[in-house]
Amino acid sequence: MNWDYEITAKALKQLRKLGPEASRRILAFLDSRIAETEDPRQFGKCLTGSLAEFWRYRVEDYRIICKLEEDKLVVLVVRIGNRRDIYD
């Protein structure tokens, strides 16, 4: 069973602010890697500390912060941004 992804309204707004080139790359990553896999954990890393319930995916200088909803097989994208300020 393959996973799918959903983008929250806040993350979609952040994605639009990045510009068309970065947005295309991030969406291409989500379409090719996340939506086509049986285990999205193989492409990301689990965060630690207070963010331990989230996973991060790296696309060049950008980070995608997600929550894995295993009961629905959905990767919920909650934040998207540059690596220098995504964890603030």
C-alpha positions as semicolon CSV with decimal commas, in nm:
position;residue;x (nm);y (nm);z (nm)
1;M;0,000;0,000;0,000
2;N;0,142;0,334;-0,105
3;W;0,137;0,646;0,106
4;D;-0,004;0,980;-0,002
5;Y;0,062;1,331;0,123
6;E;-0,148;1,631;0,227
7;I;-0,029;1,989;0,273
8;T;-0,180;2,206;0,544
9;A;-0,297;2,559;0,460
10;K;-0,007;2,710;0,656
11;A;0,250;2,493;0,476
12;L;0,092;2,578;0,139
13;K;0,129;2,948;0,217
14;Q;0,494;2,891;0,311
15;L;0,549;2,697;-0,011
16;R;0,412;2,982;-0,222
17;K;0,648;3,229;-0,053
18;L;0,952;3,025;-0,160
19;G;0,902;3,104;-0,527
20;P;0,816;2,896;-0,832
21;E;1,150;2,716;-0,875
22;A;1,176;2,594;-0,515
23;S;0,805;2,509;-0,508
24;R;0,839;2,290;-0,817
25;R;1,134;2,104;-0,669
26;I;0,958;2,041;-0,339
27;L;0,635;1,925;-0,506
28;A;0,833;1,703;-0,742
29;F;1,004;1,545;-0,440
30;L;0,670;1,482;-0,270
31;D;0,518;1,338;-0,588
32;S;0,808;1,113;-0,680
33;R;0,934;0,998;-0,340
34;I;0,650;1,019;-0,089
35;A;0,346;0,939;-0,304
36;E;0,517;0,641;-0,470
37;T;0,664;0,465;-0,168
38;E;0,549;0,203;0,076
39;D;0,764;0,350;0,355
40;P;0,824;0,728;0,362
41;R;1,065;0,690;0,654
42;Q;1,343;0,579;0,420
43;F;1,376;0,932;0,277
44;G;1,361;1,136;0,597
45;K;1,473;1,156;0,957
46;C;1,279;1,162;1,280
47;L;1,322;1,483;1,475
48;T;1,418;1,481;1,841
49;G;1,325;1,668;2,156
50;S;0,997;1,859;2,158
51;L;0,955;1,788;1,785
52;A;0,991;1,409;1,823
53;E;0,649;1,340;1,668
54;F;0,759;1,496;1,337
55;W;0,975;1,384;1,046
56;R;1,188;1,601;0,820
57;Y;1,270;1,567;0,455
58;R;1,550;1,754;0,285
59;V;1,524;1,909;-0,061
60;E;1,842;2,108;-0,129
61;D;1,844;2,399;0,122
62;Y;1,480;2,347;0,216
63;R;1,321;2,132;0,482
64;I;0,977;1,977;0,484
65;I;0,842;1,906;0,832
66;C;0,577;1,633;0,835
67;K;0,368;1,422;1,062
68;L;0,313;1,060;0,962
69;E;-0,048;0,950;1,004
70;E;-0,012;0,574;0,990
71;D;-0,380;0,493;1,030
72;K;-0,460;0,678;0,704
73;L;-0,123;0,623;0,529
74;V;-0,083;0,999;0,489
75;V;0,221;1,220;0,529
76;L;0,084;1,551;0,658
77;V;0,311;1,841;0,560
78;V;0,296;2,100;0,839
79;R;0,588;2,335;0,761
80;I;0,811;2,414;0,465
81;G;1,104;2,653;0,468
82;N;1,473;2,721;0,441
83;R;1,693;2,514;0,668
84;R;1,831;2,818;0,850
85;D;1,496;2,917;1,002
86;I;1,255;2,623;0,976
87;Y;1,308;2,503;1,334
88;D;1,253;2,842;1,502
